[in-house]
């Protein structure tokens, strides 16, 4: 019987980049207070929370959210028969076939 155990792996990434931001005295005091409450340095506090927010923003902007009507319309478009190619599309197809060679030719 095989035994699988998990090990915590930490990757130390070389910190070679510098990030500088000008903030108000009130903001700096706020950040320092919050960092102290978490027991972190100011730099660690800012990088940790900035990274978390950045991941959330990126994830939110990579998702498409549709309501029921939009979802239904999207699926209907996917399932619909394809429209015949326009003259411009046919011209593009001919130009593509002239310029690209494949093993099937």
TIDREN-719599 format. One record per residue (C-alpha): residue number from 1; x, y, z; residue in one letter. Coordinates in Angstrom, 2 decimals, m for minus. Each point is the difference from the previous one (the first is absolute). Layout:
<pts>
+-----+---------+---------+---------+--------+
! num !       X !       Y !       Z ! residu !
+-----+---------+---------+---------+--------+
! NUM !       X !       Y !       Z !      a !
...
+-----+---------+---------+---------+--------+
</pts>
This chain:
<pts>
+-----+---------+---------+---------+--------+
! num !       X !       Y !       Z ! residu !
+-----+---------+---------+---------+--------+
!   1 !    0.00 !    0.00 !    0.00 !      x !
!   2 !    1.39 !    3.39 !   m0.93 !      x !
!   3 !    0.10 !    2.77 !    2.51 !      x !
!   4 !   m0.27 !    3.56 !   m1.14 !      x !
!   5 !    0.87 !    2.79 !    2.33 !      x !
!   6 !   m0.11 !    3.68 !   m0.69 !      x !
!   7 !    2.84 !    2.27 !    0.89 !      x !
!   8 !   m0.22 !    3.72 !    0.33 !      x !
!   9 !    2.13 !    1.51 !   m2.70 !      x !
!  10 !    1.11 !    3.55 !    0.15 !      x !
!  11 !    1.58 !    1.62 !   m2.96 !      x !
!  12 !    2.34 !    2.84 !    0.71 !      x !
!  13 !   m0.27 !    2.34 !   m2.92 !      x !
!  14 !    2.85 !    2.39 !   m0.51 !      x !
!  15 !   m1.18 !    3.50 !    0.80 !      x !
!  16 !    1.83 !    2.09 !   m2.54 !      x !
!  17 !   m2.62 !    2.63 !   m0.74 !      x !
!  18 !   m0.69 !    3.14 !    1.95 !      x !
!  19 !   m3.40 !    1.64 !    0.37 !      x !
!  20 !   m0.31 !    3.55 !    1.27 !      x !
!  21 !   m3.23 !    1.82 !    0.73 !      x !
!  22 !   m0.64 !    3.40 !    1.48 !      x !
!  23 !   m2.80 !    0.02 !    2.57 !      x !
!  24 !   m1.41 !    2.47 !    2.46 !      x !
!  25 !    1.17 !   m0.06 !    3.59 !      x !
!  26 !   m3.46 !   m1.16 !    1.05 !      x !
!  27 !    0.10 !   m2.92 !   m2.46 !      x !
!  28 !    3.47 !   m1.04 !    1.16 !      x !
!  29 !   m1.12 !    0.07 !    3.62 !      x !
!  30 !   m3.09 !   m2.05 !   m0.89 !      x !
!  31 !    2.08 !   m2.59 !   m1.86 !      x !
!  32 !    2.55 !   m0.21 !    2.82 !      x !
!  33 !   m2.73 !   m0.48 !    2.59 !      x !
!  34 !   m1.67 !   m2.77 !   m2.01 !      x !
!  35 !    3.36 !   m1.68 !   m0.65 !      x !
!  36 !    0.79 !    0.08 !    3.70 !      x !
!  37 !   m3.36 !   m1.59 !    0.83 !      x !
!  38 !    0.84 !   m2.85 !   m2.36 !      x !
!  39 !    3.55 !   m0.24 !    1.33 !      x !
!  40 !    1.54 !    0.74 !   m3.38 !      x !
!  41 !    2.46 !    2.52 !   m1.28 !      x !
!  42 !   m1.48 !    2.84 !   m1.99 !      x !
!  43 !    1.58 !   m1.31 !   m3.22 !      x !
!  44 !   m1.33 !   m3.54 !    0.57 !      x !
!  45 !   m3.45 !    1.35 !    0.90 !      x !
!  46 !   m0.21 !    2.12 !   m3.15 !      x !
!  47 !    1.32 !   m2.65 !   m2.38 !      x !
!  48 !   m2.23 !   m2.73 !    1.46 !      x !
!  49 !   m3.21 !    2.01 !   m0.13 !      x !
!  50 !    0.78 !    1.65 !   m3.31 !      x !
!  51 !    0.64 !   m3.44 !   m1.53 !      x !
!  52 !   m3.33 !   m1.32 !    1.36 !      x !
!  53 !   m1.93 !    2.95 !   m1.39 !      x !
!  54 !    1.81 !   m0.23 !   m3.34 !      x !
!  55 !   m0.94 !   m3.69 !   m0.33 !      x !
!  56 !   m3.65 !    0.79 !    0.79 !      x !
!  57 !   m0.12 !    2.83 !   m2.55 !      x !
!  58 !    1.57 !   m2.15 !   m2.71 !      x !
!  59 !   m2.33 !   m2.93 !    0.74 !      x !
!  60 !   m3.04 !    2.28 !   m0.06 !      x !
!  61 !    1.01 !    1.48 !   m3.35 !      x !
!  62 !    0.70 !   m3.38 !   m1.59 !      x !
!  63 !   m3.49 !   m1.33 !    0.68 !      x !
!  64 !   m3.02 !    0.63 !   m2.15 !      x !
!  65 !   m3.19 !    0.26 !    2.00 !      x !
!  66 !   m3.27 !   m0.41 !   m1.84 !      x !
!  67 !   m3.57 !    0.16 !    1.22 !      x !
!  68 !   m2.45 !   m2.72 !   m1.07 !      x !
!  69 !   m1.07 !    1.76 !   m3.22 !      x !
!  70 !    3.58 !    0.75 !   m1.04 !      x !
!  71 !    1.03 !   m3.56 !    0.77 !      x !
!  72 !   m2.85 !   m1.40 !   m2.07 !      x !
!  73 !    0.88 !    2.32 !   m2.92 !      x !
!  74 !    3.66 !   m1.05 !    0.20 !      x !
!  75 !   m0.82 !   m3.73 !   m0.06 !      x !
!  76 !   m2.43 !    0.49 !   m2.89 !      x !
!  77 !    2.74 !    1.77 !   m1.96 !      x !
!  78 !    2.40 !   m2.88 !    0.67 !      x !
!  79 !   m2.54 !   m2.60 !   m1.10 !      x !
!  80 !   m1.22 !    1.89 !   m3.08 !      x !
!  81 !    1.05 !   m1.12 !   m3.47 !      x !
!  82 !    2.92 !    1.99 !   m1.32 !      x !
!  83 !   m0.77 !    2.82 !   m2.39 !      x !
!  84 !    1.43 !   m0.25 !   m3.51 !      x !
!  85 !    3.31 !    1.84 !   m0.40 !      x !
!  86 !   m0.15 !    3.53 !   m1.34 !      x !
!  87 !    1.92 !    0.92 !   m3.17 !      x !
!  88 !    2.68 !    1.66 !    2.16 !      x !
!  89 !    0.35 !   m3.18 !    2.06 !      x !
!  90 !    0.25 !   m2.14 !   m3.14 !      x !
!  91 !    2.73 !    2.30 !   m1.30 !      x !
!  92 !    1.86 !   m0.32 !    3.31 !      x !
!  93 !   m0.30 !   m3.80 !   m0.12 !      x !
!  94 !    1.48 !   m0.07 !   m3.53 !      x !
!  95 !    2.86 !    2.31 !    1.04 !      x !
!  96 !    0.68 !   m2.13 !    3.06 !      x !
!  97 !    0.09 !   m3.22 !   m2.02 !      x !
!  98 !    2.45 !    1.56 !   m2.49 !      x !
!  99 !    2.37 !    1.19 !    2.73 !      x !
! 100 !   m0.12 !   m2.93 !    2.45 !      x !
! 101 !    1.23 !   m3.48 !   m0.88 !      x !
! 102 !   m0.95 !   m3.04 !    2.04 !      x !
! 103 !    0.65 !   m3.74 !   m0.08 !      x !
! 104 !   m3.49 !   m0.45 !   m1.42 !      x !
! 105 !    0.77 !    1.89 !   m3.23 !      x !
+-----+---------+---------+---------+--------+
</pts>
